[in-house]
Amino acid sequence: MRAIVNGKILFAEQVIENKALLFEEQIKGIVDVNEVPEGCEVIDAKGNYVAPGFIDIHIHGYDTKDTMDGTTEAIRTIAQGIAKNGVTSFLPTTMTMSKEEIATALEAARTVKVEGSEGAQVLGVHMEGPYINEAFKGAQNGKYIQAPNNEAIEFVKNYQDIVKLITIAPEVEGAKAFIEEISHSTDIALSMGHTKATYEQAMEGIEAGITHTTHLFNAMTPLHHRNPGVVGAALASEKVSCEMICDTIHINKGLFPLVIKAKAPDKFVLVTDCMCAGGCKDGQYALGGQAVFVKDGSARLEDGTLAGSILRLNEALRNIVQNTECPVEKAIEFATINPAKTIRVDGFKGTLDTGKDADIILFDESINVKYTINKGITIYENN
């Protein structure tokens, strides 16, 4: 048994002080300090916040490694690197590349999911494409775009034990049948993104089974008062959650409060969309087989197209707290229970409720991470 004392526990949209958090592999409860069992290992939070671990459902890479490297070493390096940012579980995210390369990446992630790592836990994979629209491919490689046909359905079903989320353009030929089949016969969540859909087509996709939106505003038809587009559908529908890259580069910070008001409390999700340059210095890197240039906090293709980010999830949360009126005890849900709900793991992840996995982080007032615990085991400590 372990106990965290002297912290500000973020629980049920409250800040709880003068209590102790007990845990082993799972959370045992929040108790009075004098109820900490004798002989229990005690962690002094030193006045820092005690929160559920972050869950990143859209991240390509970190520390020079990318999911599409297709190796267990790459996945494990990412897992260890992002633990420093408070991430306790994540979805390694694939790119639009050949079916063989995607399969290799899925198999590597599957191995790490089963065997575990010394860092954040792999919950599954987010397939970003290849079933997208060429017109809004963004930094995806257009030559590898595939049709969401029967062959694609069979491919995905073969990997349904590892795939947790798929980004798809709902308007492309075959998409509706794909969405209906995958949403009805598997536990995979479907997200609309990299899409040229009209408002009406997006709504049809939602009715067919889409429940999420990939990096809202980016690589999709914009909001217009006569043509609401995918953005309008995502904001209007109560059936879909929306993820955003809140680095103040992909999205103007002035929009943060507006989207939170539209999608809170449980349909707004923070992601990083981080590529392999995360945690690294400026320079040239790669994403999906294409050269990416990182400078002054942004990652771009040679033509200037944004190519993922180098955002850390604790930074995303900091940007929300600093640029909205949302206090940390509510904003924490955007990086914890909300992504857990999106990929349907909220039964055992995302909060400090008794019985859930002991995924716990400690951070200061500026949301600098001091301590990261995954299923009761310390995976990062910054004294």
C-alpha positions in Angstrom: 0.0 0.0 0.0 1.2 3.5 -0.8 -0.2 6.9 0.3 0.1 10.4 -1.1 -0.2 13.1 1.6 0.0 16.9 1.8 -1.4 17.4 -1.7 -4.4 19.1 -3.3 -6.4 16.2 -4.7 -8.4 16.9 -7.9 -11.5 14.8 -7.5 -15.1 15.3 -8.9 -14.4 18.9 -9.9 -13.2 19.7 -6.4 -9.9 20.5 -4.8 -9.6 18.3 -1.7 -7.0 19.2 0.9 -5.9 17.6 4.2 -6.6 14.1 3.0 -4.5 11.1 1.8 -4.9 9.1 -1.4 -4.4 5.4 -0.9 -3.4 3.1 -3.7 -1.8 -0.2 -4.8 -2.3 -1.2 -8.4 -5.7 0.3 -8.1 -7.0 3.3 -6.2 -8.0 2.3 -2.6 -9.7 5.6 -1.6 -9.3 9.1 -0.3 -9.1 9.0 3.5 -8.3 11.2 6.5 -4.5 11.5 7.1 -4.8 9.6 10.4 -6.4 6.7 8.6 -3.2 5.9 6.6 -2.3 2.3 7.5 0.8 1.7 9.6 3.8 0.7 7.5 2.4 2.3 4.4 4.9 3.9 2.0 4.1 7.7 2.1 4.7 10.1 -0.7 4.8 13.8 0.3 3.1 15.8 -2.4 4.7 19.0 -0.9 1.5 21.0 -1.6 1.3 20.1 -5.3 -1.8 19.0 -7.1 -2.6 15.3 -7.1 -4.6 14.3 -10.2 -5.5 11.4 -12.5 -2.8 10.6 -15.1 -3.2 12.3 -18.5 -4.5 10.2 -21.5 -3.3 11.2 -25.0 -5.5 9.7 -27.7 -3.7 11.4 -30.6 0.1 11.3 -30.5 2.5 10.2 -33.3 5.8 10.3 -31.7 8.3 11.7 -29.2 12.0 11.9 -28.5 12.9 11.2 -32.2 10.7 8.1 -32.4 7.5 7.7 -34.4 4.7 5.1 -34.3 5.3 4.5 -38.0 8.8 3.4 -37.3 7.0 0.1 -36.7 9.2 -1.1 -33.8 8.6 -1.9 -30.2 11.6 0.2 -29.4 10.0 3.3 -30.9 6.7 2.7 -29.0 8.6 2.2 -25.7 10.7 5.3 -26.2 7.6 7.4 -26.8 6.0 5.8 -23.7 8.9 6.7 -21.5 9.3 10.2 -22.9 5.7 11.3 -22.4 5.6 10.1 -18.8 7.6 13.2 -18.0 4.6 15.2 -19.2 2.2 13.4 -16.9 0.9 11.0 -19.6 0.1 7.6 -18.0 -1.7 6.0 -21.0 -1.9 6.8 -24.7 -2.8 5.7 -28.2 0.2 5.6 -30.5 -1.1 7.1 -33.7 -0.5 5.9 -37.3 -0.3 8.0 -40.5 -1.7 7.5 -44.0 1.0 5.1 -45.4 0.9 1.7 -47.1 -1.3 -1.0 -45.6 1.9 -3.1 -44.9 3.5 -0.2 -43.0 0.4 0.4 -41.0 0.1 -3.3 -40.2 3.7 -3.4 -39.0 3.0 -0.4 -36.7 -0.1 -2.0 -35.3 1.7 -5.2 -34.5 4.5 -3.3 -32.7 2.0 -1.5 -30.6 0.1 -4.7 -29.9 3.3 -6.3 -28.6 4.0 -3.3 -26.2 0.3 -3.3 -25.1 0.6 -6.9 -24.1 4.2 -6.8 -22.7 4.0 -3.4 -21.1 6.6 -0.7 -20.9 8.6 1.3 -18.4 6.6 4.4 -19.3 3.0 5.3 -20.2 0.6 2.4 -20.9 -0.4 1.6 -24.5 -4.2 1.4 -24.5 -4.5 0.7 -28.2 -3.8 2.6 -31.5 -5.4 5.6 -33.2 -5.5 5.0 -36.9 -5.4 8.5 -38.4 -6.4 7.5 -42.0 -5.8 6.1 -44.5 -9.5 6.5 -45.2 -9.4 10.3 -45.7 -10.1 13.0 -48.3 -7.2 14.1 -50.5 -8.5 17.7 -50.5 -7.9 17.9 -46.7 -5.0 15.5 -46.3 -2.9 18.1 -44.4 0.5 16.6 -43.7 -0.7 13.1 -44.6 0.8 11.5 -47.8 -1.9 11.6 -50.5 -0.5 8.7 -52.5 -1.3 6.2 -49.7 -5.0 7.3 -49.2 -7.2 4.2 -49.4 -10.9 3.6 -49.9 -12.9 2.4 -46.9 -14.2 -0.6 -48.8 -14.9 -4.2 -47.7 -11.1 -5.0 -47.8 -10.6 -2.1 -45.4 -13.3 -3.4 -43.1 -11.7 -6.8 -43.0 -8.3 -5.2 -42.3 -9.6 -3.2 -39.4 -11.5 -6.2 -37.9 -8.2 -8.2 -38.0 -6.7 -5.6 -35.6 -9.8 -4.7 -33.5 -7.9 -5.9 -30.4 -5.4 -3.0 -30.8 -7.3 -0.3 -32.8 -9.3 1.9 -30.5 -10.0 4.9 -32.7 -10.1 5.6 -36.5 -10.1 9.0 -38.2 -12.1 8.8 -41.4 -13.6 11.3 -43.9 -17.4 10.5 -43.8 -18.1 11.8 -47.3 -15.7 9.6 -49.3 -17.1 6.6 -51.2 -17.8 3.6 -49.0 -17.4 5.6 -45.8 -21.0 5.3 -44.6 -21.0 1.5 -44.9 -17.6 1.3 -43.2 -18.8 3.5 -40.3 -21.9 1.5 -39.8 -20.2 -1.8 -39.9 -17.3 -0.9 -37.7 -19.4 1.0 -35.1 -21.9 -1.8 -34.9 -19.7 -4.9 -34.9 -16.6 -3.7 -33.0 -15.7 -1.5 -29.9 -13.6 0.9 -32.1 -14.6 4.6 -31.9 -14.8 6.5 -35.2 -13.8 10.1 -35.6 -14.3 12.5 -38.5 -11.2 14.3 -39.7 -9.2 15.2 -42.8 -12.5 15.7 -44.4 -14.2 17.8 -47.0 -17.7 16.9 -45.8 -20.5 19.4 -45.9 -22.5 20.0 -42.7 -25.2 17.5 -44.0 -22.6 14.8 -44.8 -20.9 15.2 -41.4 -24.3 14.8 -39.7 -25.0 11.7 -41.8 -21.7 10.3 -40.6 -22.6 11.0 -37.0 -25.9 9.2 -37.5 -24.0 6.3 -39.0 -21.8 5.9 -36.0 -19.2 8.7 -35.7 -18.7 9.8 -32.1 -15.5 12.0 -32.2 -13.8 14.8 -34.2 -10.1 14.7 -35.0 -8.3 18.0 -34.2 -11.3 20.3 -34.5 -10.8 23.2 -37.1 -7.7 21.6 -38.6 -8.0 19.7 -41.9 -11.8 20.0 -42.2 -14.5 22.3 -43.8 -14.7 25.4 -41.6 -17.7 27.0 -39.9 -19.6 29.5 -42.1 -23.0 30.9 -41.3 -24.5 29.5 -44.5 -22.3 26.4 -44.8 -21.6 25.2 -41.3 -19.3 22.5 -42.5 -17.7 19.8 -40.3 -16.9 22.3 -37.6 -20.5 23.3 -37.4 -21.7 19.7 -37.2 -19.1 18.9 -34.5 -20.1 21.8 -32.3 -23.8 21.3 -32.9 -24.1 17.6 -32.3 -24.4 16.3 -28.7 -23.3 12.9 -30.0 -19.7 13.8 -30.8 -16.7 14.8 -28.7 -14.1 17.2 -30.1 -10.4 17.1 -29.6 -8.2 20.2 -30.0 -4.5 20.9 -30.3 -4.3 23.7 -27.8 -0.8 24.9 -28.5 -2.0 28.4 -29.6 -0.5 27.7 -33.0 -3.1 25.3 -34.5 -5.9 27.2 -32.8 -6.2 30.8 -31.7 -6.5 30.9 -27.9 -9.5 33.2 -28.2 -11.5 30.2 -29.4 -10.7 28.0 -26.4 -13.6 29.4 -24.2 -16.1 29.2 -27.1 -15.4 25.5 -27.8 -15.4 24.6 -24.1 -18.8 26.2 -23.7 -20.1 24.2 -26.6 -18.7 20.8 -25.7 -18.2 20.8 -21.9 -18.4 19.1 -19.6 -17.6 15.8 -21.1 -17.2 16.2 -24.9 -14.0 18.4 -25.0 -10.7 16.5 -25.3 -7.1 17.8 -25.2 -4.6 16.0 -27.5 -1.1 16.8 -28.6 -0.9 15.4 -32.1 2.8 15.4 -31.2 5.3 14.1 -33.8 8.8 12.6 -33.3 10.4 16.0 -32.5 8.5 16.3 -29.2 11.0 16.8 -26.5 13.8 17.6 -29.0 15.5 20.7 -30.3 14.6 22.6 -33.4 15.7 21.0 -36.7 14.6 18.7 -39.5 12.6 15.6 -38.7 10.1 13.3 -40.5 6.4 12.5 -40.3 4.7 9.9 -42.5 7.8 9.7 -44.7 7.8 13.5 -45.3 10.4 16.0 -44.1 9.2 18.2 -41.3 10.9 21.4 -40.1 10.6 22.3 -36.4 11.2 25.9 -35.4 9.9 28.3 -32.8 7.4 25.8 -31.4 5.8 24.7 -34.6 6.3 21.7 -37.0 5.7 22.2 -40.7 6.2 20.6 -44.1 8.5 22.4 -46.6 5.4 24.2 -48.0 4.4 25.5 -44.6 1.6 23.0 -43.9 1.4 22.3 -40.2 2.6 18.8 -39.5 1.5 17.7 -36.1 3.0 19.5 -33.2 5.6 19.3 -30.5 3.1 20.1 -27.8 3.2 18.4 -24.4 -0.1 17.5 -22.8 0.6 19.3 -19.5 1.3 22.4 -21.7 -2.1 22.0 -23.4 -3.8 22.0 -20.0 -1.8 25.0 -18.9 -2.9 26.9 -22.0 -6.5 26.2 -21.2 -6.2 27.3 -17.6 -4.4 30.5 -18.6 -6.7 31.4 -21.4 -10.1 30.6 -20.1 -12.1 30.9 -16.9 -12.0 27.2 -16.5 -10.3 26.3 -13.2 -7.8 23.4 -13.0 -10.2 21.1 -11.1 -12.6 21.2 -14.1 -10.0 21.5 -16.9 -8.2 18.4 -15.7 -11.1 16.4 -17.1 -10.3 17.4 -20.6 -7.1 15.4 -20.4 -8.3 12.5 -18.2 -11.8 11.2 -18.0 -13.0 12.8 -21.3 -10.4 11.0 -23.5 -11.1 7.9 -21.5 -14.8 8.2 -22.4 -14.0 8.8 -26.0 -12.2 5.5 -26.4 -14.4 3.7 -23.9 -11.9 2.9 -21.1 -13.6 5.2 -18.5 -14.6 2.1 -16.5 -11.0 1.8 -15.3 -9.2 5.0 -16.3 -9.6 8.7 -16.0 -10.4 9.5 -12.4 -9.2 8.8 -8.9 -12.3 6.8 -8.0 -11.8 3.8 -5.8 -11.2 0.7 -7.9 -9.8 2.4 -11.0 -6.2 2.0 -12.1 -3.8 3.9 -9.9 -2.7 6.3 -12.7 -1.7 9.4 -10.7 0.3 12.5 -11.3 1.6 15.4 -9.2 2.1 18.8 -10.7 2.6 22.4 -9.4 0.6 25.5 -9.9 2.1 26.0 -13.3 1.3 22.4 -14.3 4.9 21.3 -14.3 4.9 17.6 -13.7 6.7 16.3 -10.6 5.7 12.7 -10.3 4.0 10.2 -12.6 2.5 6.8 -11.4 1.1 4.2 -13.7 -1.0 1.4 -12.2 0.7 2.0 -8.8 4.3 2.1 -10.2 6.4 5.2 -10.3 7.4 5.9 -13.9 8.8 9.4 -13.5 10.0 11.5 -10.6 11.4 15.1 -10.7 12.7 16.2 -7.4 
